Amino acid sequence: MSQAIVSSPHVPRLNRVDRVMAEVLVGLIPGVAALTWVFGWGTLINIGLAACFAVLAESLVMLLRRRSPWTALRDLSALVTAALFASAVPPSLPWWLTLIGILFAIVIVKQLYGGLGYNPFNPAMAAYVFLLVSYPVAMTSWLAPMDLVHHPLGFSESLQLILSGTLPANLDWDAISSATPLDHLRGRLDLGQTIDQIAQDPTWGIIGGHGWEWVNLGFLLGGLYLLARRVITWHIPLVMLASLALWATLFWAIDPQIHASPWFHLFSGSTMLGAFFIATDPVTACTTNRGQLVFGACIGLIVYLIRSWGGYPDAIAFAVLLMNIAAPTIDYYTQPRVFGHGSTHL
């Protein structure tokens, strides 16, 4: 969830937007902690940089619009966008790509459409896809989990890599980098290997990608916190995860040697981050309960289709953006009838 609602043509007003955004930031803590534990300090450094860039970009736009920057900054939505974006990109992403991504998210995707509550696309995911298409090498260059490398990067080394693009003399990129489990799976399947053979690689964990299991458990814990605090409802995340698991189970049952298990899909990549924090964005998602069920189910299906046969292994960002386009139409056809006309809704 990257934006809260102030006012929108098809979304009701939420009171205390700043409180909701603060709850989202709190909910991100377990997942960000897991990312830092598994991949090192890069995620925290990127979050700090993205937050600074987001605040500056938001302030500049508001000044150009001859409005007080505080009116836009106090709702914390810029910080949430920054945190979500930085949690989705590789921990080693160069600082200037973080700057470009945040400028695109805040200036183009959010403010160009009128600011908070009017953006048709999720800003963090739009920025992610913009960079992925424009700079595919940098956006797919992930560090290996720290327990799989002989010399994990410390804070100063991570900062040096992000700011200058260089590593200490005793390290090289091949020694600390690794393909993500989803990318590794697709690449090995294309070479004709079976799931049993691929699972022997260190990038494969117990039920998901090595290290990514803990990351997804962290975001799952944060998502349950948002549900308990009633910041989000169960409709989109539960149905999205159920849809992804259903399609993965179906093809896994047909041939488990060329299709990964549903557990692998649920606990690899940014599945839980997407389900609880991105797909649930109240501005760009469906607002009716029945519409949210359709919205979540379609995201789960699209994620599986792209992961299995598309060109981008993770697919969360593409699935969410595609469904952002469809959200107003889904809402239109799933509006409940006026009370007293014999129609009920979930």
GITA-V652796 format. One record per residue. RES is the residue in one small letter. NEAR is the number of other C-alpha atoms within 12 Angstrom. Layout:
BEGIN
RES|NEAR ; RES|NEAR
END
This chain:
BEGIN
m|47 ; s|49 ; q|51 ; a|48 ; i|34 ; v|29 ; s|21 ; s|24 ; p|19 ; h|26 ; v|26 ; p|18 ; r|19 ; l|22 ; n|15 ; r|17 ; v|29 ; d|26 ; r|22 ; v|32 ; m|37 ; a|28 ; e|31 ; v|43 ; l|37 ; v|28 ; g|36 ; l|46 ; i|33 ; p|28 ; g|44 ; v|42 ; a|28 ; a|30 ; l|43 ; t|36 ; w|27 ; v|32 ; f|41 ; g|35 ; w|36 ; g|43 ; t|42 ; l|37 ; i|38 ; n|43 ; i|41 ; g|26 ; l|33 ; a|44 ; a|35 ; c|27 ; f|34 ; a|43 ; v|35 ; l|26 ; a|32 ; e|43 ; s|27 ; l|23 ; v|28 ; m|26 ; l|16 ; l|15 ; r|18 ; r|12 ; r|16 ; s|16 ; p|24 ; w|20 ; t|24 ; a|35 ; l|31 ; r|24 ; d|34 ; l|33 ; s|45 ; a|47 ; l|42 ; v|47 ; t|49 ; a|49 ; a|47 ; l|52 ; f|55 ; a|47 ; s|48 ; a|50 ; v|48 ; p|45 ; p|44 ; s|47 ; l|46 ; p|34 ; w|34 ; w|22 ; l|35 ; t|46 ; l|34 ; i|31 ; g|44 ; i|46 ; l|39 ; f|34 ; a|47 ; i|48 ; v|35 ; i|27 ; v|35 ; k|39 ; q|33 ; l|24 ; y|18 ; g|22 ; g|36 ; l|44 ; g|36 ; y|28 ; n|38 ; p|39 ; f|46 ; n|50 ; p|51 ; a|53 ; m|48 ; a|40 ; a|41 ; y|46 ; v|33 ; f|29 ; l|33 ; l|31 ; v|19 ; s|16 ; y|22 ; p|20 ; v|18 ; a|26 ; m|32 ; t|33 ; s|24 ; w|37 ; l|41 ; a|37 ; p|39 ; m|29 ; d|19 ; l|23 ; v|23 ; h|16 ; h|23 ; p|31 ; l|37 ; g|20 ; f|21 ; s|19 ; e|27 ; s|35 ; l|29 ; q|23 ; l|31 ; i|32 ; l|24 ; s|17 ; g|20 ; t|20 ; l|26 ; p|20 ; a|10 ; n|14 ; l|19 ; d|20 ; w|23 ; d|15 ; a|20 ; i|31 ; s|29 ; s|30 ; a|31 ; t|35 ; p|40 ; l|44 ; d|31 ; h|34 ; l|42 ; r|29 ; g|25 ; r|24 ; l|23 ; d|18 ; l|14 ; g|15 ; q|20 ; t|22 ; i|27 ; d|20 ; q|20 ; i|29 ; a|30 ; q|19 ; d|23 ; p|24 ; t|34 ; w|35 ; g|26 ; i|20 ; i|24 ; g|32 ; g|42 ; h|35 ; g|36 ; w|43 ; e|33 ; w|33 ; v|38 ; n|41 ; l|34 ; g|33 ; f|43 ; l|35 ; l|28 ; g|34 ; g|41 ; l|31 ; y|27 ; l|31 ; l|26 ; a|15 ; r|19 ; r|16 ; v|33 ; i|35 ; t|32 ; w|30 ; h|30 ; i|42 ; p|42 ; l|34 ; v|30 ; m|40 ; l|41 ; a|31 ; s|32 ; l|43 ; a|30 ; l|26 ; w|32 ; a|32 ; t|24 ; l|19 ; f|21 ; w|24 ; a|17 ; i|14 ; d|16 ; p|20 ; q|21 ; i|28 ; h|35 ; a|42 ; s|34 ; p|28 ; w|30 ; f|37 ; h|46 ; l|45 ; f|38 ; s|41 ; g|45 ; s|47 ; t|50 ; m|44 ; l|51 ; g|49 ; a|48 ; f|45 ; f|55 ; i|51 ; a|56 ; t|43 ; d|49 ; p|42 ; v|38 ; t|45 ; a|50 ; c|42 ; t|39 ; t|30 ; n|26 ; r|26 ; g|31 ; q|41 ; l|34 ; v|32 ; f|44 ; g|45 ; a|33 ; c|38 ; i|47 ; g|44 ; l|33 ; i|33 ; v|44 ; y|42 ; l|27 ; i|26 ; r|39 ; s|31 ; w|22 ; g|19 ; g|20 ; y|31 ; p|33 ; d|46 ; a|37 ; i|46 ; a|44 ; f|39 ; a|41 ; v|48 ; l|36 ; l|31 ; m|39 ; n|37 ; i|23 ; a|26 ; a|38 ; p|28 ; t|22 ; i|27 ; d|28 ; y|17 ; y|19 ; t|24 ; q|23 ; p|20 ; r|14 ; v|10 ; f|10 ; g|8 ; h|9 ; g|9 ; s|12 ; t|14 ; h|17 ; l|15
END
